[in-house]
């Protein structure tokens, strides 16, 4: 069994092509809505043809919207190209079947490399969120040029309504953020929820706001001078947020996981934020000033009725930013005024790599963040994170001391905290953000290195939410109000380690980077008993794991690090799945995980097959 490299290119390509064909034909056989594209461009029904399925080879797989529907279904379809022995191509449209599109390792063969794609299981079914990448920069200063923006009508102490203008950058930026949040909530109020009592769909807040952008400009004075590209952005963003949450909840329910809450309204205590469309240069234009600085210019116009004497109607907001790399083409900018950051929303750059014909298995854990099947440990910079954690704990202790000395309840004190309390709380928030940036930076660098180095990356499909769940309470027999020890105190430390390691981010970044990179694939396998199975002889026993770091096989006697042993088992399971020799079904290449693959039966089957 090869580990780390693959010397037989012909066998490797034949295995992957055969696996793709099997998955495709199963989807075609199970689907009732399959069509074939005719030479004139129209579509005709295509029932399952066994002769065509056996004599053709899939050469491309792509997720597309339904071309025959004027209002395409959001779930999409699979567009598949088949090639027969005479090099004739036939295009099939399989409805109701979607997948992530991932480039498979290209094998250098006579005649070149053939591109083909396979269905792929992501750790989180949030492709619409993962695909949207960006470039984040820091805002250094803001200037208002031209006219003073009209902020709306303001009431004087005697009750009169007077127009309000300002050239203060902080006031203007807060005005844009508040206006964007208000319009977002107006659109969100149109959504409905299911009322169990009346058994009908009712609006979220009882009063849906059906006004258009033009109507709110006329009826709400604070919207009158907001740039059109800012006022229009909540329409699409709110719609994307709503349906993404519905899709995520549906996926999590299929996996028998907690779907979470439905999206809610934006709150005032949230970060001050707004989005402005770029729209091919219509607004939010970026201009480079020097090597490390640039500015984004957002333009707007005051209504003619509220134009100040001696001033023009138009105003411009110049946001000076600090950049570290060239800004790529973008579709919009997102401004977080609370954190003083600006995001250029654009597509990520694919990782430039060459086919290495090497594969690797990765084991994620708390002691060692990543253990590879070729005998390496890749860890987070724990000394830096531990130092930050000590600083956070020290400040939290001083905060608790201030609350105790005040003699007030925690909730009462937080409503009107002291100036020192607010200052220290900002320091704590800054330290938390710094730790998150360190983890995110390490994950990006590590995952990029892995994608460049390996053609196939095999990762365990961990249920991180279930692993970090609280232990169930144990009631004493006959005494409902008395609880027995359930191990929650010991599990609290494990849960903290799992959250601090941020293991889910590794799978997210590997997913989209392998999808964008040429000749790269990420595969998820069932993690059951990978830490108790010997990677040499296949013997599976609980006592093989003597400690967290030590693995000692009771059958063949081999001793090795437990994480390295698990990484080799993960690689073996991925290889057996590709070759079709793994009867227990350790890995899956479909988007939805069957409940049996996460239950006890699958775990027992995995252990039995490994030992056989």
C-alpha positions in Angstrom: 0.0 0.0 0.0 1.7 3.3 -1.0 1.9 6.0 1.5 2.8 9.6 0.6 3.6 8.9 -3.1 2.1 6.9 -6.0 4.4 5.3 -8.5 1.8 3.7 -10.7 0.2 6.5 -12.7 -1.8 4.2 -15.0 -3.4 2.4 -12.0 -4.1 5.6 -10.2 -5.9 7.2 -13.1 -7.8 4.1 -13.9 -9.0 3.8 -10.3 -10.3 7.5 -10.2 -11.9 7.3 -13.6 -13.7 4.1 -12.7 -14.9 5.6 -9.4 -16.3 8.6 -11.2 -18.1 6.5 -13.7 -19.7 4.4 -11.0 -20.9 7.4 -9.1 -22.3 9.1 -12.3 -24.2 6.1 -13.5 -25.7 5.5 -10.1 -27.0 9.1 -10.2 -28.3 8.7 -13.7 -30.1 5.5 -12.8 -31.7 6.9 -9.7 -32.7 10.2 -11.3 -36.1 10.5 -13.1 -35.3 13.9 -14.7 -32.3 13.3 -17.1 -32.1 15.0 -20.5 -29.7 15.0 -23.4 -28.6 18.0 -25.4 -29.5 17.7 -29.1 -27.3 19.2 -31.9 -29.8 22.1 -32.3 -29.3 23.0 -28.6 -32.6 21.8 -27.3 -33.1 19.1 -24.6 -34.8 15.8 -24.9 -35.6 13.2 -22.2 -32.8 10.6 -21.8 -33.9 7.5 -19.9 -31.1 5.3 -18.5 -29.3 3.4 -21.2 -27.1 0.5 -20.0 -25.2 0.2 -23.2 -24.4 3.8 -23.3 -23.4 3.8 -19.6 -21.0 0.8 -20.1 -19.4 2.1 -23.4 -18.9 5.7 -22.4 -16.4 7.5 -20.1 -17.3 10.8 -18.2 -14.8 13.5 -19.0 -16.4 16.5 -17.3 -18.8 17.1 -14.4 -20.2 20.6 -13.6 -22.9 22.0 -11.3 -25.2 24.3 -13.3 -28.7 25.9 -13.0 -31.5 24.3 -14.9 -31.3 25.8 -18.5 -34.9 24.7 -19.2 -36.4 26.7 -16.4 -36.8 30.5 -16.7 -36.5 30.7 -12.9 -33.8 28.2 -12.2 -34.0 26.1 -9.1 -31.4 27.0 -6.5 -30.5 23.4 -5.9 -29.1 23.2 -9.5 -28.3 20.2 -11.8 -25.3 18.2 -12.9 -24.1 18.8 -16.5 -22.1 15.7 -17.5 -20.1 15.1 -20.7 -19.7 11.5 -21.9 -17.1 10.2 -24.4 -17.5 6.9 -26.2 -14.8 4.7 -27.8 -15.1 6.6 -31.1 -14.5 10.0 -29.4 -18.1 11.1 -29.8 -19.4 13.4 -27.0 -22.8 13.4 -25.5 -24.0 15.9 -22.9 -26.4 14.9 -20.2 -28.3 17.1 -17.7 -29.2 15.2 -14.5 -31.7 17.2 -12.4 -31.7 17.2 -8.6 -28.0 16.0 -8.4 -25.4 18.5 -7.3 -21.8 18.2 -6.1 -18.8 20.3 -5.4 -16.6 20.4 -8.5 -13.0 19.4 -7.7 -10.2 18.9 -10.1 -8.7 15.4 -9.8 -4.9 14.8 -9.9 -3.8 15.0 -13.5 -1.5 12.1 -14.5 1.1 12.9 -17.1 0.4 10.3 -19.8 1.1 10.1 -23.5 -1.3 12.5 -25.1 -1.4 14.9 -22.2 -3.6 15.2 -19.1 -7.3 14.7 -19.2 -9.4 16.9 -17.0 -12.2 15.3 -15.2 -14.3 16.0 -12.1 -15.9 13.9 -9.3 -18.5 14.5 -6.7 -17.1 15.8 -3.4 -18.2 15.9 0.2 -17.3 19.1 2.0 -17.1 19.2 5.8 -19.6 22.0 5.8 -22.2 22.2 3.0 -21.8 26.0 2.7 -20.3 26.3 -0.8 -21.9 29.6 -1.4 -20.1 31.1 1.6 -16.8 29.4 1.1 -16.5 30.5 -2.6 -16.9 34.2 -1.7 -13.3 35.2 -0.8 -11.9 38.7 -0.3 -9.0 40.9 0.4 -9.2 42.7 3.7 -7.3 46.0 4.4 -7.1 48.4 7.3 -8.8 51.8 7.1 -6.4 54.6 8.1 -8.5 57.7 7.6 -11.6 59.1 6.0 -12.2 62.4 4.3 -15.4 64.1 3.1 -15.0 66.2 0.0 -17.5 68.3 -2.0 -20.9 69.0 -0.5 -21.8 68.2 3.1 -23.9 65.0 3.0 -27.6 65.5 3.9 -28.2 63.1 6.8 -32.0 63.6 7.1 -34.4 65.7 9.2 -33.7 66.4 12.9 -36.0 67.7 15.6 -35.1 70.8 17.5 -35.9 71.2 21.2 -39.0 73.2 20.3 -40.3 70.4 18.0 -39.4 71.9 14.6 -37.9 69.7 11.8 -34.6 71.0 10.4 -32.2 69.4 7.8 -29.1 67.9 9.3 -25.7 68.1 7.5 -22.2 67.0 8.5 -18.7 66.7 7.2 -17.5 64.8 10.2 -16.1 61.4 8.9 -17.3 59.4 11.9 -20.8 60.8 11.8 -21.1 60.2 8.0 -19.8 56.7 8.2 -22.2 55.9 11.1 -25.0 57.3 9.0 -24.2 55.0 6.1 -23.9 52.0 8.4 -27.2 52.8 10.2 -29.0 53.4 6.9 -27.7 50.1 5.4 -28.8 48.2 8.5 -32.3 49.8 8.5 -32.8 48.9 4.8 -31.6 45.4 5.5 -34.1 45.0 8.3 -36.9 46.4 6.2 -36.2 43.7 3.6 -35.9 41.0 6.2 -39.4 41.9 7.6 -40.9 40.5 4.4 -39.8 37.0 5.4 -42.2 34.6 7.0 -42.0 31.9 9.6 -44.3 29.0 10.4 -46.6 29.6 13.3 -47.5 26.4 15.0 -50.6 27.7 16.7 -52.3 29.0 13.6 -50.6 26.5 11.3 -49.8 29.3 8.8 -46.8 31.3 7.7 -46.7 34.7 9.4 -44.2 37.6 8.9 -41.2 37.7 11.2 -42.2 40.9 13.0 -45.9 41.1 12.1 -45.6 44.2 9.9 -43.8 43.5 6.6 -42.3 46.6 4.9 -43.0 46.3 1.2 -41.7 49.7 0.1 -39.3 50.0 -2.8 -36.0 51.8 -2.7 -37.6 54.9 -4.4 -40.4 54.9 -1.8 -38.1 54.8 1.2 -36.0 57.6 -0.2 -39.2 59.8 -0.4 -40.7 58.7 2.9 -37.5 58.3 5.1 -35.4 61.4 5.1 -32.2 59.5 6.2 -32.3 57.5 3.0 -32.5 60.5 0.7 -28.8 61.1 0.1 -27.4 57.6 0.6 -25.6 56.4 -2.6 -27.7 54.2 -4.8 -25.0 51.4 -4.8 -25.2 51.3 -1.0 -29.0 51.4 -0.8 -29.4 48.6 -3.4 -26.8 46.2 -1.9 -29.1 44.9 1.0 -31.6 43.5 -1.6 -29.2 40.8 -2.8 -27.3 40.3 0.5 -30.4 39.8 2.5 -31.7 37.3 0.0 -28.4 35.4 -0.1 -28.2 35.3 3.7 -31.7 34.0 4.0 -31.5 31.1 1.5 -28.0 30.2 2.6 -29.3 29.7 6.1 -32.2 27.6 4.8 -29.8 25.5 2.8 -27.4 25.1 5.7 -30.3 24.1 8.0 -31.5 21.5 5.5 -28.0 20.0 5.2 -27.5 19.8 9.0 -30.9 18.2 9.5 -29.9 15.5 6.9 -26.8 14.9 8.9 -28.9 14.7 12.2 -27.1 17.7 13.6 -28.5 20.8 15.3 -29.7 23.1 12.4 -29.4 26.2 14.5 -31.7 29.3 14.5 -33.1 31.0 11.4 -31.5 34.3 10.5 -32.7 37.3 12.4 -32.7 41.1 12.1 -29.5 43.1 12.3 -29.1 44.7 15.8 -27.8 48.0 16.9 -25.2 46.3 19.1 -23.7 44.5 16.0 -20.7 45.9 14.3 -21.3 49.1 12.2 -21.2 47.8 8.6 -22.3 48.6 5.1 -21.7 47.3 1.6 -21.3 49.3 -1.6 -21.5 47.7 -5.1 -18.6 48.4 -7.4 -20.8 47.6 -10.5 -17.9 47.8 -13.0 -16.8 51.2 -11.9 -20.2 52.8 -11.0 -19.1 53.5 -7.4 -16.6 52.4 -4.7 -13.6 52.9 -7.1 -10.1 52.0 -5.8 -7.1 54.2 -6.6 -3.6 53.3 -5.7 -1.6 56.1 -4.0 1.7 54.5 -3.4 3.3 51.1 -2.7 1.5 50.5 0.6 -1.5 52.9 0.4 -4.6 53.4 -1.7 -8.1 54.9 -1.4 -11.6 53.9 -2.1 -13.9 56.7 -3.3 -17.7 56.4 -2.6 -19.7 59.1 -4.3 -23.2 60.3 -3.5 -25.6 63.2 -4.2 -27.8 65.3 -2.0 -31.5 65.9 -3.1 -31.9 69.1 -5.0 -34.4 70.4 -2.4 -31.8 70.2 0.3 -28.8 71.6 -1.6 -26.8 74.2 0.5 -26.1 77.6 -1.0 -22.6 77.8 -2.4 -22.1 74.1 -2.4 -22.5 71.5 -5.1 -24.9 68.6 -4.9 -22.4 65.8 -5.1 -20.1 64.6 -2.3 -17.4 62.0 -2.2 -16.1 59.9 0.7 -12.4 59.1 0.4 -11.4 56.1 2.5 -7.6 55.7 2.8 -6.5 52.1 3.3 -3.2 50.3 3.9 -2.5 47.5 1.5 0.1 44.8 1.4 -0.6 43.4 -2.1 -2.2 44.5 -5.4 -6.0 44.7 -5.3 -7.6 42.3 -7.7 -10.9 43.0 -9.6 -13.7 43.1 -7.1 -17.5 43.2 -7.2 -18.2 45.2 -4.0 -16.6 46.6 -0.9 -17.7 45.9 2.7 -16.8 48.5 5.3 -16.7 47.5 9.0 -16.5 50.9 10.7 -16.4 49.3 14.2 -13.1 47.4 13.4 -11.9 50.0 10.9 -11.5 47.4 8.1 -12.5 47.3 4.4 -13.0 44.2 2.4 -12.7 43.9 -1.4 -15.1 41.0 -2.4 -13.4 39.1 -5.2 -12.5 35.6 -6.3 -9.5 34.0 -4.6 -6.4 33.3 -6.7 -5.9 29.6 -7.4 -2.7 28.1 -6.0 -0.1 27.6 -8.7 1.1 24.0 -8.5 2.5 21.1 -10.5 1.3 17.5 -10.3 3.5 15.8 -7.7 1.9 12.3 -7.8 1.9 12.2 -4.0 -0.9 11.6 -1.5 -1.1 12.2 2.2 -3.4 11.4 5.1 -4.0 14.0 7.8 -5.0 13.4 11.4 -6.3 16.4 13.3 -6.0 16.7 17.1 -5.4 18.8 20.1 -1.9 17.7 21.1 -0.7 18.0 17.5 -2.9 20.1 15.3 -1.9 18.0 12.2 -0.1 14.7 11.9 0.8 13.5 8.4 1.0 10.0 7.1 4.6 10.6 6.1 5.7 11.1 9.7 5.5 14.9 10.3 3.8 17.1 12.9 2.4 20.5 12.0 1.4 22.5 15.0 -0.1 25.9 15.8 2.2 28.5 17.3 1.0 27.5 20.8 3.6 29.5 22.7 2.2 32.7 21.2 -1.4 31.7 21.8 -0.7 30.6 25.4 0.9 34.0 26.1 -2.2 35.8 24.7 -4.4 33.5 26.8 -2.5 34.4 30.0 -3.0 38.1 29.2 -6.7 37.5 28.7 -7.1 35.6 31.9 -5.2 38.3 33.9 -7.5 41.0 32.5 -10.7 39.0 33.1 -9.6 38.4 36.7 -9.3 42.2 37.2 -12.7 42.7 35.6 -14.3 40.3 38.0 -12.6 42.1 40.9 -14.1 45.4 39.8 -17.6 43.9 39.7 -17.2 42.4 43.2 -15.9 45.6 44.6 -18.8 47.6 43.2 -21.3 45.5 45.2 -23.6 45.2 42.2 -24.9 42.3 40.2 -23.0 41.4 37.0 -25.9 42.4 34.7 -26.5 45.6 36.7 -22.9 46.6 36.5 -22.5 45.9 32.8 -25.4 48.2 32.0 -23.4 51.2 33.4 -19.8 50.1 33.6 -16.9 52.3 34.7 -14.5 53.8 32.2 -11.7 51.5 33.2 -14.0 48.5 32.8 -14.8 49.5 29.2 -11.1 50.1 28.5 -10.0 46.7 29.7 -12.9 45.0 27.9 -11.7 46.6 24.6 -8.2 45.2 25.4 -9.7 41.7 26.0 -11.6 41.9 22.7 -8.4 43.0 20.9 -6.4 40.0 22.3 -9.1 37.6 21.3 -9.1 39.1 17.7 -5.3 38.8 17.7 -5.4 35.1 18.6 -8.0 34.5 15.9 -5.7 36.2 13.3 -2.8 34.1 14.3 -4.8 30.9 13.9 -6.3 32.0 10.6 -2.9 33.0 9.2 -1.3 29.7 10.2 -4.2 27.7 8.7 -3.9 29.6 5.4 -0.1 29.1 5.2 -0.4 25.4 6.2 -3.2 24.5 3.8 -1.5 26.3 0.9 1.6 24.3 1.6 -0.3 21.0 1.6 -2.2 21.8 -1.6 1.1 22.6 -3.4 2.8 19.5 -2.2 0.2 16.7 -2.5 -2.2 15.7 -5.3 -4.6 13.9 -3.0 -5.3 14.9 0.6 -7.3 12.4 2.7 -8.9 13.9 5.8 -11.1 12.4 8.5 -14.7 13.5 8.5 -15.0 14.6 12.1 -18.3 15.6 13.7 -16.8 18.5 15.6 -20.1 19.8 17.0 -20.8 16.4 18.5 -17.3 16.1 19.9 -17.5 19.4 21.7 -21.1 18.8 23.1 -21.8 18.8 26.8 -22.0 15.5 28.6 -25.6 14.4 29.4 -26.7 14.8 33.0 -27.1 11.6 35.0 -29.9 11.5 37.5 -29.6 9.5 40.7 -32.1 6.5 40.7 -35.3 7.5 42.5 -34.0 11.0 43.2 -34.8 13.3 40.2 -33.3 16.4 41.8 -29.9 14.7 42.5 -27.3 14.3 39.7 -24.4 11.9 39.6 -20.9 12.7 38.2 -21.0 12.7 34.4 -17.4 13.6 33.5 -18.3 17.1 32.4 -15.5 18.7 34.4 -12.9 16.6 32.6 -14.6 17.2 29.2 -14.6 20.9 29.7 -10.9 21.0 29.1 -11.2 18.9 25.9 -14.0 21.1 24.6 -11.8 24.2 25.2 -8.9 22.6 23.4 -11.0 21.6 20.4 -12.4 25.2 20.1 -9.0 26.8 20.4 -7.5 24.5 17.8 -10.2 25.6 15.3 -10.0 22.2 13.4 -13.0 23.0 11.3 -11.2 25.9 9.6 -8.6 23.5 8.2 -11.2 21.5 6.3 -12.9 24.7 5.0 -9.7 26.1 3.6 -8.5 22.8 2.1 -11.9 22.4 0.4 -11.9 25.6 -1.5 -8.1 25.6 -2.2 -8.2 22.1 -3.7 -11.3 23.0 -5.7 -9.5 26.0 -7.3 -6.1 24.5 -7.7 -5.2 22.4 -10.7 -4.9 18.6 -10.3 -5.8 18.5 -6.6 -8.4 16.7 -4.6 -9.6 16.6 -1.0 -11.3 13.4 0.3 -13.1 12.8 3.6 -13.2 9.3 5.2 -15.0 7.8 8.2 -12.8 8.4 11.3 -14.2 5.5 13.3 -11.4 3.4 15.0 -8.5 5.1 13.2 -6.8 5.6 16.5 -7.3 2.0 17.7 -6.4 0.2 14.5 -2.8 -0.9 13.8 -1.6 0.6 10.5 0.8 -2.4 10.0 -1.3 -5.5 10.7 -4.8 -4.1 10.8 -5.5 -5.3 14.4 -8.2 -3.2 16.1 -8.4 -3.2 19.8 -9.1 -0.5 22.4 -6.0 -1.4 24.5 -3.8 -0.6 21.5 -4.0 3.0 22.6 -1.9 3.0 25.8 -2.0 6.8 26.2 -2.7 10.0 24.2 0.6 9.8 22.5 1.6 6.1 22.6 0.3 3.4 20.3 1.3 -0.2 21.0 -0.3 -3.0 18.9 -1.1 -6.0 21.1 -0.9 -8.4 18.1 2.3 -7.4 16.2 4.0 -5.4 18.9 4.8 -2.3 16.9 5.2 0.9 18.9 4.7 4.4 17.3 3.1 7.7 17.9 -0.7 7.4 18.0 -1.4 10.4 15.8 1.0 9.2 13.1 -0.6 5.8 13.2 -4.1 7.4 12.8 -2.8 9.4 9.8 -1.6 6.3 8.1 -5.0 4.6 8.7 -6.8 7.6 7.2 -4.6 7.4 4.1 -5.2 3.7 3.8 -9.0 4.2 4.0 -8.9 6.8 1.3 -6.8 4.6 -0.9 -9.1 1.6 -0.4 -12.1 3.7 -1.2 -10.6 4.9 -4.5 -9.7 1.3 -5.4 -13.1 0.0 -4.4 -11.8 -2.6 -2.0 -13.2 -1.1 1.2 -16.4 -3.0 1.8 -17.2 -1.2 5.1 -17.8 2.2 3.3 -15.2 4.2 5.2 -15.3 7.2 2.8 -18.1 8.8 0.8 -17.9 11.1 -2.2 -21.5 12.4 -2.1 -22.7 15.6 -0.7 -25.0 14.2 2.0 -23.7 11.8 4.6 -25.9 8.8 5.3 -26.8 8.4 9.0 -25.3 4.9 9.1 -21.9 6.4 8.3 -22.0 8.3 11.6 -23.6 5.7 13.8 -22.3 2.8 16.0 -23.0 0.2 13.3 -20.6 1.8 10.9 -18.0 2.1 13.6 -18.3 -1.6 14.4 -18.2 -2.5 10.7 -15.1 -0.4 10.2 -13.3 -2.1 13.0 -14.2 -5.6 11.8 -13.1 -4.9 8.3 -9.7 -3.5 9.4 -9.0 -6.5 11.5 -9.9 -9.0 8.8 
